Amino acid sequence: MAKVLVVTSGKGGVGKTTSTAALGAALAQMGQRVVVIDFDVGLRNLDLVLGAERRVVFDLINVVQGVAKLQQALIRDKRLENLWLLPASQTRDKDALTEEGISRVIAELRTRFDWILCDSPAGIERGAMLAMRFADAAVIVTNPEVSSVRDSDRIIGMLDSKTVKAERGEMVEKHILITRYDPARAARGEMLSIDDILEILATPLLGIIPESQDVLKASNVGSPVTLHNADSAPARAYTDAVSRLLGDSVAMTVPMERRGFMSRLLGRKAA
Amino acid sequence: MNAVTPPTRQLVRMRGRSYVAFVFSPVVPVAGWLEEVDATLARSPGFFVGKPVVLDLSALELSSSGITHLVSSLEQRNIRVLGLEGVDETHVTTSMPPLLTGGRNTMLAQNEPKETRETREAAKEALKAKAKPASLLIETPVRSGQSVVFTEGDITVLGSVGSGAEIVAGGSIHVYGTLRGRAMAGIEGNASARIFCQKIEAELLAIDGFYQTAEDIDDNLRHRPAQAWLAGDVMRIEPLN
């Protein structure tokens, strides 16, 4: 039974695309058949994060408009044979997407994949609405700061009213994924605490991804962080999150950087 | 050649149909009962005009001539009798209205002569107004960007009201959670409306047009259960308990 999962946030720059790539790769690593769709028409990025930018021929718009077949637009990941990408168009804008066309594409993907991950654009306009429209589940990516949390609250409200599932009177399954979490700054009270975020959003937590250089490093080489350095703290956090998505209960911890022997000895500079 | 068309047989089609009729149940003395009918007619002449009437004679023991006399007295008053009920079959002659059986009671209102479409709609409206509850209960959190408007009465929210959300009520507002958004009570000129919340972090509170923004709300109240009400032109916010 295929599951359509939208990765969304409202606010930009919180890590939707990074998270889509990391979750998609982790699901594929666990043997699931996964397709990730870039809904950010005009500002596509998912192809870069997955390192597939040089192989894009056809895109989502072409498929929606019937110019290309789905088969022609899907790009298979070179490292994970279970992971596919349906890229966005960089030259068109979001008005080229139609609900009817998206519905058709998603229905076709449902027959071929276990997971359909929709990488939503920022904002609450057409692109974001269509990305969530057919979702069965949603991952709401939130940073530990007030503006991101408020935007997430807004998006949750829309997931509960603007999706096909909501209109049928059913509930979209919702998960909060907190990214760019810095335990040290949180301890100093410079960030919203996890408890505060969850109290405001009243939605279950899927995982906490620590702020880490590894995320940027992985993006720069066009690799999902779960694939690039599976042992890094963010990769382990994403893998835990995926286990929870698949129904395993994994204790909620904030993975820390594993420090080498020397850095453990000489890790802290005396003041 | 004789072009004789075979005689087509006309089918007799019969259908059942039911009608609503007034049932008159005369009582002894019949003369007195007729006076009552006359009084009714005096008050609203034409009340029975064009309305089918059935005579239920079970309370009387009348002979054939008695029944004929009663029917004709009614006809003199412009009341046409459609059928008889509660009479022994042997007393019914062919000149009398037919004997009916199997009648069922129904609401007389359906056949009220004054009833028009307007009155029926007005009645429906009145029924709707009566059925409409004077409060609105919301069992989920109200999210940022959502606006709940209920001008007819109170709003109760079982959950939090997010920052950037809005609750607008004709009556009072009750929030069993944190109120982070805006709450506007008594918007249709109800100065006695109040706002109650489990935890106050509101962006704006308003009652009957008088408002306070987050800046005006005393910091000591923050994160506490509180209520707001109007004392004249001044909004008062005080902790509960």
Boltz contact constraints between the chains, C-beta under 6 A:
constraints:
  - contact:
      token1: [A, 150]
      token2: [B, 144]
      max_distance: 6.0
  - contact:
      token1: [A, 150]
      token2: [B, 163]
      max_distance: 6.0
  - contact:
      token1: [A, 150]
      token2: [B, 164]
      max_distance: 6.0
  - contact:
      token1: [A, 153]
      token2: [B, 143]
      max_distance: 6.0
  - contact:
      token1: [A, 153]
      token2: [B, 144]
      max_distance: 6.0
  - contact:
      token1: [A, 153]
      token2: [B, 162]
      max_distance: 6.0
  - contact:
      token1: [A, 154]
      token2: [B, 144]
      max_distance: 6.0
  - contact:
      token1: [A, 154]
      token2: [B, 145]
      max_distance: 6.0
  - contact:
      token1: [A, 156]
      token2: [B, 143]
      max_distance: 6.0
  - contact:
      token1: [A, 157]
      token2: [B, 143]
      max_distance: 6.0
  - contact:
      token1: [A, 157]
      token2: [B, 145]
      max_distance: 6.0
  - contact:
      token1: [A, 157]
      token2: [B, 146]
      max_distance: 6.0
  - contact:
      token1: [A, 202]
      token2: [B, 141]
      max_distance: 6.0
